[in-house]
Amino acid sequence: MRTDSNDIPKLPELGLVNIDTGKEWERFCANVGIKPREPKVFSLKSTLKIAASVALVLGLSFFAYRMTDRTQQNIFTAQNSAVEAVVENSTQISLNKNSSVVCTKENDGLFSVELKGEAYFDVEKNPNRVFQILTGDITVTVKGTSFDICEENSKTVVTVTSGNVEVKSNLTGKIVCNLTKGKQLVCSKDGLMQVSEAENFNSIAWKLKKFDFREAKLSDIMFQLSRAYGFDYRFEDAELQNEVMTGSFDNQSLDAVLNVIGQALDVKIVKTEGSVKIGK
């Protein structure tokens, strides 16, 4: 219903009343039986002292921050599943489960990464920046490439999918090799390094979910699958570990992959939550 503005009743005009707040407060205190406190008075001189002290503290904090801001650091951790992180503009780091990286950016253009576990790096090309990964007993230096680094119990494996990387031994401080696309380096804990052709990229299948098994042992197949899909497995019969299979899978579900393997090798594969059993 529309109401005309002339129909709205007007409120009576209110006059202003002068109230002595001090006396009203004393009267309130007397009624409730409490003693009124004396008001605190701050002099301008003391206020200025406090302000100066605060300014000094803030100045010291800023100075300390500027002195310690020679580096910028970020930490990324993957626990039960893979984690994607973007650093240094478009550089991408894919962390496999149970892995972590500490990324430090120096003002001199150095960007270093301390890796524990496994990660796939897609490093943006930047001639004015040095990108280094420290893991195990080696340091990998790049300026723009894609590669995977896996630090296992007894070895570190570097697989290059594009560009090239420089590998240096942390034990000797010397450059041991330059890896190009399709090459793989295996570095053992005793310092032995072996470079070979990466006939397939099963070592990074945990990220791509693409597998190309050629006369591969079932033990190796299950190892790669467990890294990619995140499960534990055990052989009820040890002899089954040596069964050999050739086949490829492209981003298929774990159930589909296990079903194909089971039929191809005539083995019984039972999958439960987070676990797989292989038997006859």
N, C-alpha and C positions, 0 to 999 in steps of 0.2 A: 504494500500500500504506500502510495506516494504522500509525503507530508510536506506541506508548504512551510517555508522557513518562518513565516509569521505565526504559525501555530505552535512553534517550539517555545515552551515557557522559559522566561528569563530567570536566571539565578539572582538572588538579591546581592547588591553590591556590598562587598566586605571592606571594612575599614582596617587600616594597619594599626596594630597594637604594639607599643613599646614594652619589651619584656626585659627585666634585669636578670640575666641568666645566672649571675653570681648569687644573688639572693634566693632565687628559685632552687638552686643546687643546695644551698645551706638549709633551706626549709625541708627539702627532700631528705637530706641526711639526718636532720633532727627527727623526722617522722619515723624513719626506719632504724634509728638508733646507732648510726655510724658517725665517725669523726671525719669531717672533710679534710682532704689532703691539700697541702700548700702547692700551688701550681709551680712547675719548674720553669725557670727563666734561662734562656740561652742568650748569651751575649754575642754580638756580631764577631768579636775577636775570637772566641772559642769556636764559633761556627766556621770561620775561615781556616782555623788550624785543622779542624777535622777534614774540611774539603781538601786542604793541601796534602794531608796524609793519604787520603783516598787517591788523589791524583798521583802521588808518588808510587803507591802500590800498583796502580794500573799501569804506570809507566814502566816499572820494573817487569811486570808480567809481559807486556808487549815486547820489551827488549829481549827477554828470555825466549819468547816465542820466535822472534825474528832470528835469534842466534841459533835456535835449534831447528829452524825451518829450512835447513840446507838439504833436507830429504823429505820425501812424502812416502808414507808406507801404508800398504793395504794388505790384509790377510784374508784369504779365501780358503774354506774347508769344505770338503765333500765327505759325508759319512756313509749313509746307506744307499745313496744314489748319486749319479753324476751331476755336476754343477757347471753352469756356463757363466763366464765372467768376461767383461769387456774392460780392457785397460789401455791407456795410451791411445786415445781416440778410437781407432777401429781394430786394434789388436785384440784377438779373442783367445781366451784360454778355456779349454774344456777339461775339467777335472774329473778323473775317474773316481769311483767310490773309495773311501779310506785314503784320500790323498789331500794334500794341502800345499798352498804356495804363499810365500811372503814376498810381496812386490815392493821394491824400493826404487824411487825415482830420485836421482841426484841432480843437482843444478848444473853439472857439467855435461849433461846429455846422456849419462849412463842410466839405463833402466835394468835393474838386476832382479832375478827371480830365484828364490830358494825353493826347490821342489822336494817334496816327500811323497813318494808313491808314483802316480802316473798322470800325465797331462798331454793333451794335444794342443799345439800352438799354431795359430794362424797370424803371423806377425806382419803388420802393415809396413810397407817399405818406407824408410825414412833415413836418408843418407847422413842426417845430422844427429842421429841417435844410435847408440850401441845398445843392443838388447842381449843380455846374458842370462843363461839359466845354469845355476849351480846345483848339482845333484850327485850323490855318490862320490866317486873319485874323478869326475870330469866337469868341465865348464864348456857349455855350448854357446857360441857367439854368432849372432845373425843380424841382418839388416832388413830382411824381408823374405819370408819363406813360410812353408807349412811343414810341420814335422811332429812326431810323437816321441816322448821320452818316458820310459818305464823303468823305475828303480825297483828291482825285485830283491829277494833275499841275498842272492849270490852274484848278481850281475846288473848292469844297466844297459838297456837297449835303446838305441836312437834310430828311428825310421823316418826318412825324408820323403815327402810326397810332392814337394815343389821347391824350386830354388836350390840353395845350398847352405850348409852350415859349417862352421869351423869348430873343431873339437880339440880341447886342450886338456892335458893330464894335470890334475891338481897335485899329484905326487911329484912330478918333475917340473911342472910349470911350462912344459913345451907343447907346441901344437903337434898333434899326432896325425891328423888327417882333415881333409875337407870332403864332406859328404855331399853328393849331388842327388837329384831326384831319382828315386828308385833304389837308393843304396841304404844299407842297414849296418849299423855298428853295434857289436856286442862287446862290452867291457866287463871283464870279471874283476872280482875284488882283489886278486893278486896282481892286477895291472895289465893283464893280457888283453889285447884288443884285436878284434877280427872284423874286417869289412867284407860284406858280401852283397850280392844282388838280392833285393827284396822281391822274390818271385810272386808273392802276393802280399796283401796288406792285412792279413789276419791279426797282426799285432795292434792295429787300430780299429778292429771290428767292433770293439766295445763302444765306439762312438758312432760308426757308420752303420752297424748291424749288417755288414756285408762280409760274407765268408767265401773263401775259395780253397777248399781242401783238396790236395792232390797226393794221393797215396799217403794220407796222414794217419797216424796212430790214433786210436780212440781216446787214449789218455791225453794227447795234445788237443784233440777236438773238444773234449769236455773242459779242458783248461780254458781254452779260448771262449767257449760258450759261457762258462761261469763268470768270466770277467765282463762279458758283454751284458748278460741278463741278470747277474747278481744272485747266484745261488751256490750252495755247498753241494758236493757230490761225493759219492764213494762207490768203489767197485766191490761187489759181493764176491766176485771171482777175479783174482789178480790177473789171470790169463787173458781176460777180456781187454785189458789195457793195450795189448799189442795187436788187436784187430785193426785192419787197415781199410780205409774208405776214401773214395774220391767223389766230391760233390760240391755244389755251391748253393749259397742261400743269400737272398737279397731282402733284407728288412722284413723277415718273416717272424711270426710269433714263436716263442720258445716251444710251445706245445707242438706246432707244426714241424719245427726242426727236429725235435726229439722223436716224433712219430716216424719221420723219414729215416732217421738213423737206426731206429729200432727195427724197421722193416728191412732196410738194406743189409744190416749185419746179423739179422735174426737174433737180436738180444732183447731182453725185457728191461724196459726203462720205466721206473715208477717215480712220478713227480708228486711231491707233497709241498706244502708251503715252505718255500725257501730251501728245499732239499731235493736231491735227485739220487736214486739208487739204480745202479746198473748190474744186472744179473742175467743168468741164462733162463 
